[in-house]
Amino acid sequence: MTSSAFPPVHPLQPYGWDDAWAGEFAPYAAEGLLAGRVVRVDRGQCDVVTADGVLRADTAFVTPHDPMRVVCTGDWVAVEPGGNPRYVRTYLPRRTAFVRSTSSKRSEGQILAANVDHAVVAVSLALELELGRIERFLALAWESGAQPVVVLTKADLVPDPVTLGHLVQDVETTAPGVAVIPVSATTGDGLDVLAAVLSGGTTVLLGQSGAGKSTLANALIGEDVMDVQAARDVDGKGRHTTTTRNLLALPGGGVLIDTPGLRGVGLWDAESGVGQVFAEIEELAADCRFHDCAHVAEPGCAVLDALDSGALPERRLDSYRKLLRENQRIVAKTDARLRAEIRRDWKRRGARRLRVVVVWRPLPSTSRAACTSITSSPIRALARVDLPA
């Protein structure tokens, strides 16, 4: 059989294009728009990979006030075929999205990557493991709909295999149901295992500054496409080598989204994700005497029984409680913000309406009453109607 007997490969297939995306895009294709995937976003513009190559497009038509609805790296979009500038007209509904709360005082979510299959949490072995931070990242990863993977970078700094094994085991206990892979970009150890796990899908690379994300990205891609900087010796933390989110094709199939280092990772409506990170606590809670047990001092609490017996580490329970409280605060703030926005909208609409106030007062010359209609703001007479007494 000759190669011509096989159907041609769509130019966007290496970037994740499939029949389902083609079906979603069909109405826009009928309008003559181009399909593409956002590989980078910069202040009102973005780079989009299309069947015609990488195009620069303006996002003015898809820049709402809600930060959860702005175009993001990983989005599939409909782009104008020409024009200067050419515009992104819309983006397709997202299958998954990695979201965190912003560091601003406003209770808003920030989308870091869209349509991802794997969320890789990079953790440097050059520093002492912060299990609580790993749990926080994993809660957001599970909530996104992607499959989390923990990668322990700079494994060459732990030459003793027994010590390395203990570190991996500590993280595995913290991350039930998650693959934990130690890798070294210097020696190449573990890279083949990680590449096999990530092949064929979209992966977002997450972690603190200095975790070695850009070095890991270069190692997976096989060339230096991302700038790297050495971490500070004093605390092992790095500067923001990566300042934007970039989507890059992997040689073995699939794409990788590298993100800037995250110093703060706030939860965003991640109750389900927290439950998956602490699956063993959720399972214990199902056996509590009371269905609304708070696991504090209630009789018949299976969680506290496991804590007393040593089956459940106290650190895990403390972390579980902390993340649940934080998530509840975020949800409460979000609801309050939405209520405030609704009230402001009502006020704006009310100001545009003509509100009429009817005032009755006696007329001295007749035994009648006058009805004067006035506007509330500014106050001025509109009409005067004499009515029978």
C-alpha positions, 0 to 999 in steps of 0.5 A: 500500500502506498503512502498516498492511501493514508489520509493526510495529517492535519497541520495542527494535529501535532498541536492537539487538533482532533475530530472533536475540535474540528466539529466545534470549529465547523461553524467558524470555518464556514465563515472563512475563519482560520483555526489556530492554537494560541502559543503566546499572549502579550498585552492585547496580542497573541501568537497563533499557530495555524495551518498557514504557520504562526500568525500575530493577531489582536485580541481586542474582540476577546478581551472581556472584563472578566479575567476568566474569559480572556484568551490564554495560552493553549486556547483554540481560536478562530482568526481572521484570514487577513487584515492588518491587524488581523483579529481573534474573533472567538475561542472554542469552549475549553475542555480543561483550565488551570486556574489560580486566584490572583495576587491582587485584592480583587477576588478573581481567578487567573487562567494559566493554561487552557486545554491541558491533559497533564499538569506537571508540578516541578519541585527542586531537590536542591531545597528541602521539600515543602509538602504543603506547597506540593499539596496546594499545586496538586489541588489546583491541578486536580481541579483543572481536569488535568492529570497531575504529575510531580517531577523532582528536578535536579535529582543529580544533587541527591547521589545516594539512591536510598535517600532519593528513594525516601524523598520520592516515597514522601512525595508519593504519600503526599500525592495519592494517585499521582506519578512521582518522577525524579529527573536530572536535566544534567545527567538525563536520568528520568527524562525518557520516563517523563517524555513517555508519560507526557507524549501525545497530549498538552502539558503545563509546566508549573512550579516556583522560580528556581525549580528548573522548569525552563531547564527541564523544558529545554531537555524535553524539547532537545534544544535550548528554546527557553532562557535559564538562570542559576538559582540563588545560592542563599535560598535556592530560589530563582528569578523569573527566567520565563515571563510569559506562557509559551506553548512548544511542540515536543519531539516525541509528540504533544506540546508543552506550556512553560509558565513563569515561576509562581511565588504565590499559588492561591486556590480558586474554587478547588474543593473537589481538587482538595478532596482528591489530594487528601483522598484518604481523609475523604474516605475516612470521613465517609465512616464518621458517625455524623455526615457533617462531621468537622473532624474536631472533637465529634464522637465517632469521628473516623478521621480523629480515630485514625489520627490517634492511632497514627494511621493519619499523620497530623501534618496531613490533617492540618494541611487539609483543614488549612486548604479547605478554610482557604478555599471557603474564604475564596468562594465567599469572596467570589460570591460577595464580589458577584453580589456587589457587581449585580448591585452596581449594575442595578444602580447603573440601570436605575440611573438611566431610567426616568423615575417619577415622584407624585406629590400632592399639595392643596391649591390656594385659589381652588379647592382642588389638588395639584399633582406635580410630577418631577424627576428625582435627579435633577429635580425639575417640574415636568407637568402640572395636572389639576384634579377634582377635589 
